[in-house]
Amino acid sequence: MGISNIYQITGTALNAHSRHLDMIAQNMANSQVVSGSEAEAYRAQRPVFAPLLAAGMLGDTTGVQVKSEIKSLATINKQHMPEHPLADDDGYIYLSNVNMVEEMTNMIEASRSYQSNVEVMNTSKDLMLRTLSLGN
């Protein structure tokens, strides 16, 4: 594994955590969305992280990727509001299943992971510069 692999690996991690942060932002933006049926209600999205494998015979791990996105299985809340324009025939509206406390926790975790990978890149850069300066 060479020094360029460090940048490739941390680059994939930065991309994956950036996508996770995008999903969190989308979830938070849709936290107050209501709909007229349970099927149409917004469901929080979660990333599924997976190793990114090299094409070589050993299948070496060369980073991380967001393999897919899944929807949260948390229950959809409904409220009786017959005056709401989106209410169904029984007078119910359906709220998203986004839990803001959970989203804030996920945001802190994803942000720290992103920052850690930036630190890995910065440390690698510093080590490369120190190595180059050894010849002087």
N, C-alpha and C positions, 0 to 999 in steps of 0.2 A: 504494500500500500504506500503510495507516494503522497507528497504534500498536496498535489493537485486533487487527490481523492478526498482530502479533508474538505476542500471547497465545494466539491461536487456533493458530498454527503450532507454537509451543513446547508447547502443551497436547497436540496430537496426537503430538508426539515423546515427551513424557512418558508418554503412554498406551502407545505402541508399545514403548518401552524397559521399561516396567513389565510388559507382557505377555511380553517376552523374558526378563526376570528370573523371572517365574512359570514359564516353560518350563524354565529352568535349574534352578530349585528342584525342579520335578517330576522332571527327569532325575536329579538328585543323589539324591533320595529313593528312586528306583527303581533305583539303580545296583547294588544287591545282590539284586535280585529274580531268582528262578530259575523256570523253567517246564519242563513235560514235553515240549515240542516247539519246534522252531525258529520255527514260525509264531506261537506264543503268546508268544515271548520279547519283553520290553520293548525297544523301539527308541527311542533318543534323538530328541527333537523339536527342530526348528529353525524359526525364523520366516523368512518371506519378506517383506521390507520392500518397499513400493511407494509411489510418490508419491500423495498425495491431491489430486485435481484438482478445481478449482472447476467449477461448472455453466455458467460463462460460455463465450462463443464462443472465447476465447483459450486455454482449458484451462489457466489459470494454476495453478501448484502452490501449494497452501494447507496443506501439511503432509506428514505421512508416516503410513502405516498398516501394520499387519501384514495383508498380503493373504491369506496362508494359512500353514499349518503343514505342514512336511514331516517325514518320518521319515528318520533317518540310514540310509544304505546300508552302514555299516560292518558287518563280519562279526559274526555271533553266535557267541560261544565256547561250546563244549560241554565238559563234564567227565564222565568215567566215574565214576559214583557209584551203583552198583546198589542200595545200601542206602537211598538217598534216596526218600522217599514219592512224589516227582514224577518219578522216573526213568522213561524210556520202556522199551519192551520190550528194547532193547539195553543198558539200564543207564546211559543218558546223561541229564544234566540240561543245560539251556540257560540261559546267563547273558545279562544285558542287554548291549547294545553301548555303554553309557555309559562314556566315558573321562573320569575325574575331573579329570585335568590340563587337558584341553580345556574341560571345564565351568567350572573355576576361571578359566581365561583368558577365556572368554566372559562370565563373571560380572563380572570386572574391567572388561572393555570396555563391557558394558551399563551398569554402574554409573557409569563415567566419562561416558558419553554422557548418562545421566540427569542427573548433576550439572552437566554443561555446559549443558543446557537450563534447569535451575533458575537458573544464573548469568545466562543470557540474560534470563529473566523478571525477576530482581532488578535487573539493569542497566537494563532498560527502565523498571522502576518508579522507580528512582533518577533517570533522565533526565526522566521525566514530572514528578516532584516538583521537580526543579531548574527545569524550564521554568515550572511554576506559580509558583515563588518569584521569578521574574524580575520580576513585576509589583509586588512589595513594595518 
